[in-house]
Amino acid sequence: MFVQQAIAILDSGVGGLTVAKEVMRQLPREKIIYFGDTARSPYGPRSPEEVTLFTEQIVDYLIQFNPKMIVIACNTATAAALEHIKKKVSIPVIGVIHPGARAAISATKTGRVGVIGTVGTINSGAYITALKELNPVIDVESEACPDFAPLVEKGQFETPEAQLVVEHSLQEMKQHPIDCLILGCTHYPFLKRSIQAVMGPKVKLISSADETAREISTVLYQKGQLARGNEIPIHQFFCSGDSEMFNKIARQWLGEQIELTPIVWQVSTPS
Amino acid sequence: MFVQQAIAILDSGVGGLTVAKEVMRQLPREKIIYFGDTARSPYGPRSPEEVTLFTEQIVDYLIQFNPKMIVIACNTATAAALEHIKKKVSIPVIGVIHPGARAAISATKTGRVGVIGTVGTINSGAYITALKELNPVIDVESEACPDFAPLVEKGQFETPEAQLVVEHSLQEMKQHPIDCLILGCTHYPFLKRSIQAVMGPKVKLISSADETAREISTVLYQKGQLARGNEIPIHQFFCSGDSEMFNKIARQWLGEQIELTPIVWQVSTPS
């Protein structure tokens, strides 16, 4: 029997579900294997070394399923570990930073772009590097929003509290004359409505999640590896920690019954 | 001396300049070598065999410059010759059909997409194939607009006559409940204002030119071949026919002094 090779998607928790959802929408033939490291989330405040170690462990786990591609659907992990993982495995590895950077370069009319992300992502300077690598004259304003991802992991993304946190966190970013804002954390599309309300209708929000789905499509096409046939794929979701909350958020976000397999980590328990 | 490898872009005439312009904007470090086959334009009404032969001849010419990538910036030539050229050369070959299809899949909310192009492109069914390959449930309406490319080649893209032709040609497409319209010919962005006016503000126009520039960026990044350094690239433009009109349109569209080298074809003169 022919077994369709999956796209393996990993994240610190539920954030990568925004990438998974877009892959399901744009590429409904593709099978997804998802891993959310909910036991050790958030990655944002951790050191690059620790994030790299965690990412490597998850990749080792996922590679057992013989996927055709690894997607690091976490900006913090992409900033810390993308180049390392690329050297480690022989299949394509896609991060979420370059797709967002490319989309912003394509969308901006004024050349002034904002980026929000975790402390890890913003401190790494990875977006500035990616944007300037493409276009050296682009003007970038970046700011860490450390409260956003934990809110989403708790399932609080449409509460009045969430709105207050978003409003407070974006006070400074709002002052800059940008025309695009990169949501440089895959958790942030959960808060898109509040972010758009604060930034106003003239600022285009760039979801690194949406853009990554499109780049997955480009790379699979270039390699002749897009899924074929009319088989309906059965996706698999794993998480390392609180499976009840993961399940709840996954169902709410993906709008379908998710089969979840909680797994127990034998290594590096969360600090 | 290190010589930067260029991106080679080819088209039946001036249409590919819409791709070149976007590459210059999104990737200002990249050097471009452009070839417009103005002597044998338009390609739209020609047979796939003839278009394949012409494309192959231009690729043979451009390959002498040792480019790092070939971009077939003509939808008709992409539909007819992409797979053939991919087998022929060892560098990446990018067409303009899949990038447009991917962008439409990403942008549509209703799953109903329109495509306009030359007779050659529409008859090939290449957009329908590309769209359905990604997402089998997408609904596609397509229509040939044979009068558009010749208008643009004559430099008539902002005249009242052009507006009338656009209005007349899109009468049927306007009736379909689509939310995206793919400009499936690289000449059409020249007519974007008129097309948007006819289709109304609710239909998002997808320029295969803009999207191709972004895919060039993705593929060069994945291959580690993006241009580096701060050298300002000197682009080169060649055309096989009326260089005066080509020069005029290129200057108008690219807004800069273009160094043009008209070349004489030794093969297959236009029928």
Interface residues (C-beta under 8 A of the other chain):
Chain A: E22 Q26 L27 P28 R29 P92 H98 P99 R102 A103 I105 S106 E133 L134 N135 P136 V137 D210 A213 R214 E215 S217 T218 V219 Y221 Q222 L226 R228 N230
Chain B: E22 Q26 L27 P28 R29 P92 H98 P99 R102 A103 I105 S106 E133 L134 N135 P136 V137 D210 A213 R214 E215 S217 T218 V219 Y221 Q222 L226 R228 N230
